[in-house]
Protein backbone atom coordinates (compact mmCIF):
# COMPACT_ATOMS: atom_id res chain seq x y z
CA UNK A 1 0.00 0.00 0.00
CA UNK A 2 3.00 2.32 0.21
CA UNK A 3 2.90 2.69 -3.58
CA UNK A 4 -0.57 4.29 -3.71
CA UNK A 5 0.42 7.65 -2.18
CA UNK A 6 3.58 7.77 -4.28
CA UNK A 7 1.84 6.99 -7.57
CA UNK A 8 -1.30 9.05 -6.93
CA UNK A 9 0.47 12.12 -5.51
CA UNK A 10 -0.40 15.22 -7.56
CA UNK A 11 3.25 15.85 -8.32
CA UNK A 12 3.93 12.26 -9.41
CA UNK A 13 0.69 11.36 -11.17
CA UNK A 14 1.74 12.89 -14.50
CA UNK A 15 4.65 10.45 -14.66
CA UNK A 16 2.40 7.44 -13.99
CA UNK A 17 -0.85 8.42 -15.71
CA UNK A 18 0.08 7.04 -19.13
CA UNK A 19 0.66 3.61 -17.57
CA UNK A 20 -2.08 3.39 -14.93
CA UNK A 21 -4.67 5.66 -16.62
CA UNK A 22 -6.98 6.14 -13.61
CA UNK A 23 -6.10 6.84 -9.98
CA UNK A 24 -9.22 4.99 -8.84
CA UNK A 25 -7.98 1.80 -10.53
CA UNK A 26 -4.58 2.11 -8.84
CA UNK A 27 -6.19 2.55 -5.43
CA UNK A 28 -8.68 -0.29 -5.87
CA UNK A 29 -6.34 -2.86 -7.37
CA UNK A 30 -3.42 -2.21 -5.04
CA UNK A 31 -5.77 -2.42 -2.03
CA UNK A 32 -7.06 -5.77 -3.30
CA UNK A 33 -3.52 -6.96 -3.95
CA UNK A 34 -2.49 -5.92 -0.44
CA UNK A 35 -5.39 -7.84 1.13
CA UNK A 36 -4.52 -10.90 -0.95
CA UNK A 37 -0.82 -10.67 -0.10
CA UNK A 38 -1.52 -10.30 3.61
CA UNK A 39 -3.74 -13.38 3.66
CA UNK A 40 -1.09 -15.44 1.86
CA UNK A 41 1.89 -14.18 3.84
CA UNK A 42 0.19 -14.55 7.22
CA UNK A 43 -1.31 -17.95 6.39
CA UNK A 44 -4.84 -16.89 7.12
CA UNK A 45 -7.94 -18.01 5.37
CA UNK A 46 -9.20 -15.58 2.79
CA UNK A 47 -12.69 -15.06 1.52
CA UNK A 48 -13.53 -15.79 -2.09
CA UNK A 49 -13.99 -12.05 -2.55
CA UNK A 50 -10.41 -11.39 -1.36
CA UNK A 51 -9.03 -14.16 -3.56
CA UNK A 52 -10.84 -12.97 -6.66
CA UNK A 53 -9.93 -9.35 -5.96
CA UNK A 54 -6.27 -10.27 -5.59
CA UNK A 55 -6.28 -12.36 -8.74
CA UNK A 56 -8.00 -9.56 -10.64
CA UNK A 57 -5.36 -7.10 -9.39
CA UNK A 58 -2.60 -9.40 -10.62
CA UNK A 59 -4.23 -9.72 -14.04
CA UNK A 60 -4.67 -5.93 -14.18
CA UNK A 61 -1.00 -5.34 -13.36
CA UNK A 62 0.14 -7.97 -15.87
CA UNK A 63 -1.95 -6.35 -18.60
CA UNK A 64 -0.39 -2.96 -17.87
CA UNK A 65 3.11 -4.39 -17.89
CA UNK A 66 2.45 -6.27 -21.13
CA UNK A 67 1.50 -2.99 -22.83
CA UNK A 68 4.52 -1.03 -21.62
CA UNK A 69 7.28 -2.77 -23.66
CA UNK A 70 5.31 -2.17 -26.85
CA UNK A 71 5.33 1.56 -26.18
CA UNK A 72 9.11 1.48 -25.61
CA UNK A 73 9.65 -0.47 -28.84
CA UNK A 74 7.68 2.14 -30.78
CA UNK A 75 9.89 4.89 -29.31
CA UNK A 76 13.03 3.00 -30.33
CA UNK A 77 11.78 2.56 -33.90
CA UNK A 78 11.06 6.29 -34.30
Secondary structure as UniProt FT lines:
FT   HELIX           2..8
FT   HELIX           10..20
FT   HELIX           23..41
FT   TURN            42..43
FT   HELIX           48..77
//
